[in-house]
Structures are given as C-alpha cells and as structure tokens.
Amino acid sequence: MNTPWKKPVVVTVGEPPEETVIETTQGAAWAMIEDWPTEDGTLLDRALEICAAVDAGKKKPEDARQAFVDAAREAGILIRA
C-alpha cells in the first residue's frame, strides 16, 4: 500500500488548503480520510474501497491512483494528475 505510484497526484487539501503531493495508495487513503473537503461522494467512496482492495492484494496501486484522481476531480481539488 506504500509502494510509490508511477506518477504523483497533486491536490489541494487540509485546513487551510495547501497543495499536497500524493505518491502512494497509503497517502491517498490518509488524505481522503483526514483532509478531504467533503464527507460524501460516490467517487470518494469508490476510491476508499479500491485503496482497501490494494491493501488486500486484490487491486493494483495504479487502480487506486486513478480512483483517487477521479475522487479529487469530483471534490474540485485536483491540481495535477
């Protein structure tokens, strides 16, 4: 779950919002749980499920990266993928 992605994702999260570079599935999961600007979202829920599946060895880290990008786009916080 802590394996680096091939390409990092930059989002704006936190309070106050800051540009943050996410490079791993673990980092993505923490960002979505701790710093996400919303608590609801179809793509957020999906991304969290895929991160758990990566941790269980059922999905690949790049699947989590794409789901994270989709969730960040849904939340309006994606800077660069």
Jmol script that loads the backbone (N, CA, C; Angstrom):
load data "model"
ATOM      1  N   MET A   1       0.833  -1.194   0.000  1.00  0.00           N
ATOM      2  CA  MET A   1       0.000   0.000   0.000  1.00  0.00           C
ATOM      3  C   MET A   1       0.876   1.255   0.000  1.00  0.00           C
ATOM      4  N   ASN A   2       2.115   1.094   0.394  1.00  0.00           N
ATOM      5  CA  ASN A   2       3.015   2.234   0.446  1.00  0.00           C
ATOM      6  C   ASN A   2       3.976   2.265  -0.742  1.00  0.00           C
ATOM      7  N   THR A   3       3.700   1.458  -1.756  1.00  0.00           N
ATOM      8  CA  THR A   3       4.511   1.455  -2.968  1.00  0.00           C
ATOM      9  C   THR A   3       4.262   2.738  -3.750  1.00  0.00           C
ATOM     10  N   PRO A   4       5.314   3.453  -4.148  1.00  0.00           N
ATOM     11  CA  PRO A   4       5.119   4.702  -4.892  1.00  0.00           C
ATOM     12  C   PRO A   4       4.406   4.466  -6.234  1.00  0.00           C
ATOM     13  N   TRP A   5       3.512   5.387  -6.560  1.00  0.00           N
ATOM     14  CA  TRP A   5       2.853   5.356  -7.857  1.00  0.00           C
ATOM     15  C   TRP A   5       3.854   5.777  -8.924  1.00  0.00           C
ATOM     16  N   LYS A   6       3.580   5.432 -10.176  1.00  0.00           N
ATOM     17  CA  LYS A   6       4.456   5.816 -11.274  1.00  0.00           C
ATOM     18  C   LYS A   6       4.486   7.333 -11.454  1.00  0.00           C
ATOM     19  N   LYS A   7       3.365   7.980 -11.153  1.00  0.00           N
ATOM     20  CA  LYS A   7       3.269   9.432 -11.301  1.00  0.00           C
ATOM     21  C   LYS A   7       2.467   9.982 -10.115  1.00  0.00           C
ATOM     22  N   PRO A   8       3.008  10.965  -9.379  1.00  0.00           N
ATOM     23  CA  PRO A   8       2.280  11.518  -8.239  1.00  0.00           C
ATOM     24  C   PRO A   8       1.074  12.346  -8.671  1.00  0.00           C
ATOM     25  N   VAL A   9       0.196  12.594  -7.721  1.00  0.00           N
ATOM     26  CA  VAL A   9      -1.005  13.399  -7.940  1.00  0.00           C
ATOM     27  C   VAL A   9      -0.914  14.591  -6.987  1.00  0.00           C
ATOM     28  N   VAL A  10      -1.227  15.780  -7.500  1.00  0.00           N
ATOM     29  CA  VAL A  10      -1.192  16.986  -6.672  1.00  0.00           C
ATOM     30  C   VAL A  10      -2.627  17.461  -6.454  1.00  0.00           C
ATOM     31  N   VAL A  11      -2.963  17.620  -5.171  1.00  0.00           N
ATOM     32  CA  VAL A  11      -4.303  18.077  -4.789  1.00  0.00           C
ATOM     33  C   VAL A  11      -4.171  19.218  -3.787  1.00  0.00           C
ATOM     34  N   THR A  12      -5.276  19.901  -3.532  1.00  0.00           N
ATOM     35  CA  THR A  12      -5.325  20.938  -2.511  1.00  0.00           C
ATOM     36  C   THR A  12      -6.179  20.408  -1.370  1.00  0.00           C
ATOM     37  N   VAL A  13      -5.554  20.099  -0.229  1.00  0.00           N
ATOM     38  CA  VAL A  13      -6.280  19.573   0.928  1.00  0.00           C
ATOM     39  C   VAL A  13      -5.794  20.232   2.204  1.00  0.00           C
ATOM     40  N   GLY A  14      -6.532  20.000   3.278  1.00  0.00           N
ATOM     41  CA  GLY A  14      -6.148  20.488   4.586  1.00  0.00           C
ATOM     42  C   GLY A  14      -6.853  21.772   4.952  1.00  0.00           C
ATOM     43  N   GLU A  15      -6.558  22.238   6.138  1.00  0.00           N
ATOM     44  CA  GLU A  15      -7.152  23.464   6.648  1.00  0.00           C
ATOM     45  C   GLU A  15      -6.061  24.308   7.269  1.00  0.00           C
ATOM     46  N   PRO A  16      -5.617  25.386   6.684  1.00  0.00           N
ATOM     47  CA  PRO A  16      -6.083  25.909   5.402  1.00  0.00           C
ATOM     48  C   PRO A  16      -5.609  25.029   4.248  1.00  0.00           C
ATOM     49  N   PRO A  17      -6.319  25.081   3.125  1.00  0.00           N
ATOM     50  CA  PRO A  17      -5.955  24.234   1.986  1.00  0.00           C
ATOM     51  C   PRO A  17      -4.532  24.515   1.487  1.00  0.00           C
ATOM     52  N   GLU A  18      -3.780  23.431   1.259  1.00  0.00           N
ATOM     53  CA  GLU A  18      -2.422  23.522   0.738  1.00  0.00           C
ATOM     54  C   GLU A  18      -2.248  22.541  -0.404  1.00  0.00           C
ATOM     55  N   GLU A  19      -1.389  22.900  -1.344  1.00  0.00           N
ATOM     56  CA  GLU A  19      -1.021  21.946  -2.396  1.00  0.00           C
ATOM     57  C   GLU A  19      -0.271  20.795  -1.748  1.00  0.00           C
ATOM     58  N   THR A  20      -0.727  19.580  -2.018  1.00  0.00           N
ATOM     59  CA  THR A  20      -0.133  18.391  -1.414  1.00  0.00           C
ATOM     60  C   THR A  20       0.142  17.369  -2.497  1.00  0.00           C
ATOM     61  N   VAL A  21       1.323  16.777  -2.471  1.00  0.00           N
ATOM     62  CA  VAL A  21       1.701  15.750  -3.432  1.00  0.00           C
ATOM     63  C   VAL A  21       1.410  14.387  -2.809  1.00  0.00           C
ATOM     64  N   ILE A  22       0.606  13.601  -3.501  1.00  0.00           N
ATOM     65  CA  ILE A  22       0.259  12.246  -3.055  1.00  0.00           C
ATOM     66  C   ILE A  22       0.965  11.276  -3.992  1.00  0.00           C
ATOM     67  N   GLU A  23       1.753  10.363  -3.406  1.00  0.00           N
ATOM     68  CA  GLU A  23       2.577   9.465  -4.209  1.00  0.00           C
ATOM     69  C   GLU A  23       2.296   7.984  -3.984  1.00  0.00           C
ATOM     70  N   THR A  24       1.458   7.663  -3.000  1.00  0.00           N
ATOM     71  CA  THR A  24       1.197   6.255  -2.679  1.00  0.00           C
ATOM     72  C   THR A  24      -0.285   6.050  -2.371  1.00  0.00           C
ATOM     73  N   THR A  25      -0.702   4.798  -2.413  1.00  0.00           N
ATOM     74  CA  THR A  25      -2.074   4.463  -2.050  1.00  0.00           C
ATOM     75  C   THR A  25      -2.325   4.802  -0.587  1.00  0.00           C
ATOM     76  N   GLN A  26      -1.350   4.549   0.265  1.00  0.00           N
ATOM     77  CA  GLN A  26      -1.498   4.870   1.681  1.00  0.00           C
ATOM     78  C   GLN A  26      -1.682   6.381   1.884  1.00  0.00           C
ATOM     79  N   GLY A  27      -0.891   7.170   1.179  1.00  0.00           N
ATOM     80  CA  GLY A  27      -1.026   8.621   1.261  1.00  0.00           C
ATOM     81  C   GLY A  27      -2.389   9.089   0.776  1.00  0.00           C
ATOM     82  N   ALA A  28      -2.884   8.457  -0.275  1.00  0.00           N
ATOM     83  CA  ALA A  28      -4.200   8.803  -0.804  1.00  0.00           C
ATOM     84  C   ALA A  28      -5.294   8.474   0.213  1.00  0.00           C
ATOM     85  N   ALA A  29      -5.202   7.305   0.818  1.00  0.00           N
ATOM     86  CA  ALA A  29      -6.206   6.895   1.807  1.00  0.00           C
ATOM     87  C   ALA A  29      -6.222   7.874   2.984  1.00  0.00           C
ATOM     88  N   TRP A  30      -5.047   8.237   3.482  1.00  0.00           N
ATOM     89  CA  TRP A  30      -4.981   9.180   4.595  1.00  0.00           C
ATOM     90  C   TRP A  30      -5.557  10.532   4.205  1.00  0.00           C
ATOM     91  N   ALA A  31      -5.238  11.004   3.018  1.00  0.00           N
ATOM     92  CA  ALA A  31      -5.769  12.298   2.566  1.00  0.00           C
ATOM     93  C   ALA A  31      -7.289  12.264   2.490  1.00  0.00           C
ATOM     94  N   MET A  32      -7.836  11.170   1.977  1.00  0.00           N
ATOM     95  CA  MET A  32      -9.292  11.075   1.847  1.00  0.00           C
ATOM     96  C   MET A  32      -9.982  10.945   3.205  1.00  0.00           C
ATOM     97  N   ILE A  33      -9.344  10.272   4.138  1.00  0.00           N
ATOM     98  CA  ILE A  33      -9.944  10.080   5.466  1.00  0.00           C
ATOM     99  C   ILE A  33      -9.773  11.322   6.345  1.00  0.00           C
ATOM    100  N   GLU A  34      -8.598  11.919   6.321  1.00  0.00           N
ATOM    101  CA  GLU A  34      -8.286  13.000   7.252  1.00  0.00           C
ATOM    102  C   GLU A  34      -8.526  14.414   6.721  1.00  0.00           C
ATOM    103  N   ASP A  35      -8.255  14.647   5.443  1.00  0.00           N
ATOM    104  CA  ASP A  35      -8.202  16.024   4.944  1.00  0.00           C
ATOM    105  C   ASP A  35      -9.172  16.362   3.823  1.00  0.00           C
ATOM    106  N   TRP A  36     -10.019  15.430   3.452  1.00  0.00           N
ATOM    107  CA  TRP A  36     -10.901  15.654   2.302  1.00  0.00           C
ATOM    108  C   TRP A  36     -11.904  16.754   2.611  1.00  0.00           C
ATOM    109  N   PRO A  37     -12.227  17.613   1.631  1.00  0.00           N
ATOM    110  CA  PRO A  37     -13.135  18.736   1.898  1.00  0.00           C
ATOM    111  C   PRO A  37     -14.602  18.325   2.052  1.00  0.00           C
ATOM    112  N   THR A  38     -14.944  17.119   1.629  1.00  0.00           N
ATOM    113  CA  THR A  38     -16.319  16.633   1.778  1.00  0.00           C
ATOM    114  C   THR A  38     -16.297  15.256   2.425  1.00  0.00           C
ATOM    115  N   GLU A  39     -17.417  14.890   3.011  1.00  0.00           N
ATOM    116  CA  GLU A  39     -17.512  13.567   3.610  1.00  0.00           C
ATOM    117  C   GLU A  39     -18.291  12.610   2.724  1.00  0.00           C
ATOM    118  N   ASP A  40     -18.976  13.143   1.733  1.00  0.00           N
ATOM    119  CA  ASP A  40     -19.794  12.334   0.844  1.00  0.00           C
ATOM    120  C   ASP A  40     -19.316  12.490  -0.588  1.00  0.00           C
ATOM    121  N   GLY A  41     -19.493  11.434  -1.330  1.00  0.00           N
ATOM    122  CA  GLY A  41     -19.175  11.466  -2.744  1.00  0.00           C
ATOM    123  C   GLY A  41     -19.070  10.053  -3.267  1.00  0.00           C
ATOM    124  N   THR A  42     -19.728   9.793  -4.357  1.00  0.00           N
ATOM    125  CA  THR A  42     -19.714   8.463  -4.952  1.00  0.00           C
ATOM    126  C   THR A  42     -18.297   8.030  -5.294  1.00  0.00           C
ATOM    127  N   LEU A  43     -17.540   8.933  -5.899  1.00  0.00           N
ATOM    128  CA  LEU A  43     -16.182   8.586  -6.313  1.00  0.00           C
ATOM    129  C   LEU A  43     -15.223   8.524  -5.120  1.00  0.00           C
ATOM    130  N   LEU A  44     -15.506   9.292  -4.072  1.00  0.00           N
ATOM    131  CA  LEU A  44     -14.731   9.203  -2.840  1.00  0.00           C
ATOM    132  C   LEU A  44     -14.893   7.815  -2.224  1.00  0.00           C
ATOM    133  N   ASP A  45     -16.139   7.365  -2.108  1.00  0.00           N
ATOM    134  CA  ASP A  45     -16.401   6.030  -1.553  1.00  0.00           C
ATOM    135  C   ASP A  45     -15.721   4.950  -2.384  1.00  0.00           C
ATOM    136  N   ARG A  46     -15.816   5.086  -3.698  1.00  0.00           N
ATOM    137  CA  ARG A  46     -15.195   4.101  -4.594  1.00  0.00           C
ATOM    138  C   ARG A  46     -13.676   4.083  -4.412  1.00  0.00           C
ATOM    139  N   ALA A  47     -13.071   5.258  -4.323  1.00  0.00           N
ATOM    140  CA  ALA A  47     -11.613   5.341  -4.157  1.00  0.00           C
ATOM    141  C   ALA A  47     -11.173   4.703  -2.843  1.00  0.00           C
ATOM    142  N   LEU A  48     -11.917   4.937  -1.776  1.00  0.00           N
ATOM    143  CA  LEU A  48     -11.578   4.320  -0.487  1.00  0.00           C
ATOM    144  C   LEU A  48     -11.681   2.796  -0.567  1.00  0.00           C
ATOM    145  N   GLU A  49     -12.694   2.303  -1.255  1.00  0.00           N
ATOM    146  CA  GLU A  49     -12.844   0.850  -1.437  1.00  0.00           C
ATOM    147  C   GLU A  49     -11.670   0.275  -2.229  1.00  0.00           C
ATOM    148  N   ILE A  50     -11.257   0.957  -3.271  1.00  0.00           N
ATOM    149  CA  ILE A  50     -10.143   0.473  -4.093  1.00  0.00           C
ATOM    150  C   ILE A  50      -8.839   0.521  -3.306  1.00  0.00           C
ATOM    151  N   CYS A  51      -8.635   1.547  -2.493  1.00  0.00           N
ATOM    152  CA  CYS A  51      -7.433   1.598  -1.647  1.00  0.00           C
ATOM    153  C   CYS A  51      -7.400   0.386  -0.707  1.00  0.00           C
ATOM    154  N   ALA A  52      -8.537   0.041  -0.140  1.00  0.00           N
ATOM    155  CA  ALA A  52      -8.610  -1.138   0.736  1.00  0.00           C
ATOM    156  C   ALA A  52      -8.322  -2.409  -0.056  1.00  0.00           C
ATOM    157  N   ALA A  53      -8.801  -2.471  -1.298  1.00  0.00           N
ATOM    158  CA  ALA A  53      -8.562  -3.642  -2.136  1.00  0.00           C
ATOM    159  C   ALA A  53      -7.077  -3.764  -2.493  1.00  0.00           C
ATOM    160  N   VAL A  54      -6.392  -2.649  -2.678  1.00  0.00           N
ATOM    161  CA  VAL A  54      -4.949  -2.678  -2.924  1.00  0.00           C
ATOM    162  C   VAL A  54      -4.242  -3.238  -1.696  1.00  0.00           C
ATOM    163  N   ASP A  55      -4.648  -2.769  -0.533  1.00  0.00           N
ATOM    164  CA  ASP A  55      -4.054  -3.248   0.716  1.00  0.00           C
ATOM    165  C   ASP A  55      -4.259  -4.758   0.884  1.00  0.00           C
ATOM    166  N   ALA A  56      -5.391  -5.259   0.392  1.00  0.00           N
ATOM    167  CA  ALA A  56      -5.703  -6.693   0.482  1.00  0.00           C
ATOM    168  C   ALA A  56      -5.081  -7.490  -0.660  1.00  0.00           C
ATOM    169  N   GLY A  57      -4.402  -6.823  -1.584  1.00  0.00           N
ATOM    170  CA  GLY A  57      -3.767  -7.509  -2.704  1.00  0.00           C
ATOM    171  C   GLY A  57      -4.708  -7.851  -3.838  1.00  0.00           C
ATOM    172  N   LYS A  58      -5.895  -7.236  -3.857  1.00  0.00           N
ATOM    173  CA  LYS A  58      -6.896  -7.546  -4.877  1.00  0.00           C
ATOM    174  C   LYS A  58      -6.910  -6.562  -6.043  1.00  0.00           C
ATOM    175  N   LYS A  59      -6.277  -5.420  -5.869  1.00  0.00           N
ATOM    176  CA  LYS A  59      -6.178  -4.407  -6.929  1.00  0.00           C
ATOM    177  C   LYS A  59      -4.742  -3.915  -6.997  1.00  0.00           C
ATOM    178  N   LYS A  60      -4.417  -3.254  -8.100  1.00  0.00           N
ATOM    179  CA  LYS A  60      -3.073  -2.710  -8.298  1.00  0.00           C
ATOM    180  C   LYS A  60      -3.014  -1.259  -7.820  1.00  0.00           C
ATOM    181  N   PRO A  61      -1.829  -0.811  -7.383  1.00  0.00           N
ATOM    182  CA  PRO A  61      -1.694   0.583  -6.938  1.00  0.00           C
ATOM    183  C   PRO A  61      -2.166   1.601  -7.977  1.00  0.00           C
ATOM    184  N   GLU A  62      -1.957   1.331  -9.249  1.00  0.00           N
ATOM    185  CA  GLU A  62      -2.389   2.287 -10.276  1.00  0.00           C
ATOM    186  C   GLU A  62      -3.918   2.382 -10.358  1.00  0.00           C
ATOM    187  N   ASP A  63      -4.625   1.311  -9.955  1.00  0.00           N
ATOM    188  CA  ASP A  63      -6.092   1.387  -9.875  1.00  0.00           C
ATOM    189  C   ASP A  63      -6.490   2.394  -8.800  1.00  0.00           C
ATOM    190  N   ALA A  64      -5.778   2.368  -7.676  1.00  0.00           N
ATOM    191  CA  ALA A  64      -6.051   3.308  -6.587  1.00  0.00           C
ATOM    192  C   ALA A  64      -5.720   4.731  -7.023  1.00  0.00           C
ATOM    193  N   ARG A  65      -4.633   4.885  -7.763  1.00  0.00           N
ATOM    194  CA  ARG A  65      -4.260   6.218  -8.235  1.00  0.00           C
ATOM    195  C   ARG A  65      -5.361   6.814  -9.104  1.00  0.00           C
ATOM    196  N   GLN A  66      -5.860   6.018 -10.055  1.00  0.00           N
ATOM    197  CA  GLN A  66      -6.904   6.520 -10.945  1.00  0.00           C
ATOM    198  C   GLN A  66      -8.181   6.843 -10.178  1.00  0.00           C
ATOM    199  N   ALA A  67      -8.546   5.993  -9.225  1.00  0.00           N
ATOM    200  CA  ALA A  67      -9.739   6.239  -8.414  1.00  0.00           C
ATOM    201  C   ALA A  67      -9.557   7.509  -7.568  1.00  0.00           C
ATOM    202  N   PHE A  68      -8.336   7.716  -7.058  1.00  0.00           N
ATOM    203  CA  PHE A  68      -8.047   8.915  -6.285  1.00  0.00           C
ATOM    204  C   PHE A  68      -8.170  10.161  -7.165  1.00  0.00           C
ATOM    205  N   VAL A  69      -7.644  10.109  -8.365  1.00  0.00           N
ATOM    206  CA  VAL A  69      -7.759  11.228  -9.312  1.00  0.00           C
ATOM    207  C   VAL A  69      -9.227  11.544  -9.572  1.00  0.00           C
ATOM    208  N   ASP A  70     -10.026  10.511  -9.807  1.00  0.00           N
ATOM    209  CA  ASP A  70     -11.455  10.712 -10.063  1.00  0.00           C
ATOM    210  C   ASP A  70     -12.149  11.359  -8.863  1.00  0.00           C
ATOM    211  N   ALA A  71     -11.813  10.894  -7.660  1.00  0.00           N
ATOM    212  CA  ALA A  71     -12.414  11.450  -6.444  1.00  0.00           C
ATOM    213  C   ALA A  71     -11.983  12.906  -6.227  1.00  0.00           C
ATOM    214  N   ALA A  72     -10.716  13.195  -6.508  1.00  0.00           N
ATOM    215  CA  ALA A  72     -10.229  14.565  -6.365  1.00  0.00           C
ATOM    216  C   ALA A  72     -10.902  15.495  -7.367  1.00  0.00           C
ATOM    217  N   ARG A  73     -11.127  14.999  -8.559  1.00  0.00           N
ATOM    218  CA  ARG A  73     -11.819  15.789  -9.580  1.00  0.00           C
ATOM    219  C   ARG A  73     -13.256  16.047  -9.115  1.00  0.00           C
ATOM    220  N   GLU A  74     -13.913  15.015  -8.578  1.00  0.00           N
ATOM    221  CA  GLU A  74     -15.274  15.142  -8.066  1.00  0.00           C
ATOM    222  C   GLU A  74     -15.352  16.206  -6.963  1.00  0.00           C
ATOM    223  N   ALA A  75     -14.327  16.246  -6.094  1.00  0.00           N
ATOM    224  CA  ALA A  75     -14.302  17.190  -4.968  1.00  0.00           C
ATOM    225  C   ALA A  75     -13.816  18.584  -5.380  1.00  0.00           C
ATOM    226  N   GLY A  76     -13.320  18.714  -6.611  1.00  0.00           N
ATOM    227  CA  GLY A  76     -12.843  20.016  -7.087  1.00  0.00           C
ATOM    228  C   GLY A  76     -11.501  20.430  -6.507  1.00  0.00           C
ATOM    229  N   ILE A  77     -10.666  19.434  -6.132  1.00  0.00           N
ATOM    230  CA  ILE A  77      -9.375  19.750  -5.503  1.00  0.00           C
ATOM    231  C   ILE A  77      -8.181  19.266  -6.309  1.00  0.00           C
ATOM    232  N   LEU A  78      -8.416  18.717  -7.483  1.00  0.00           N
ATOM    233  CA  LEU A  78      -7.322  18.199  -8.310  1.00  0.00           C
ATOM    234  C   LEU A  78      -6.540  19.353  -8.926  1.00  0.00           C
ATOM    235  N   ILE A  79      -5.229  19.337  -8.712  1.00  0.00           N
ATOM    236  CA  ILE A  79      -4.345  20.343  -9.327  1.00  0.00           C
ATOM    237  C   ILE A  79      -3.661  19.736 -10.552  1.00  0.00           C
ATOM    238  N   ARG A  80      -3.052  18.552 -10.344  1.00  0.00           N
ATOM    239  CA  ARG A  80      -2.320  17.919 -11.441  1.00  0.00           C
ATOM    240  C   ARG A  80      -2.296  16.412 -11.238  1.00  0.00           C
ATOM    241  N   ALA A  81      -2.600  15.697 -12.311  1.00  0.00           N
ATOM    242  CA  ALA A  81      -2.525  14.242 -12.294  1.00  0.00           C
ATOM    243  C   ALA A  81      -1.509  13.832 -13.285  1.00  0.00           C
TER     244      ALA A  81
END
end "model"
wireframe off; spacefill off
backbone 0.3
color backbone group
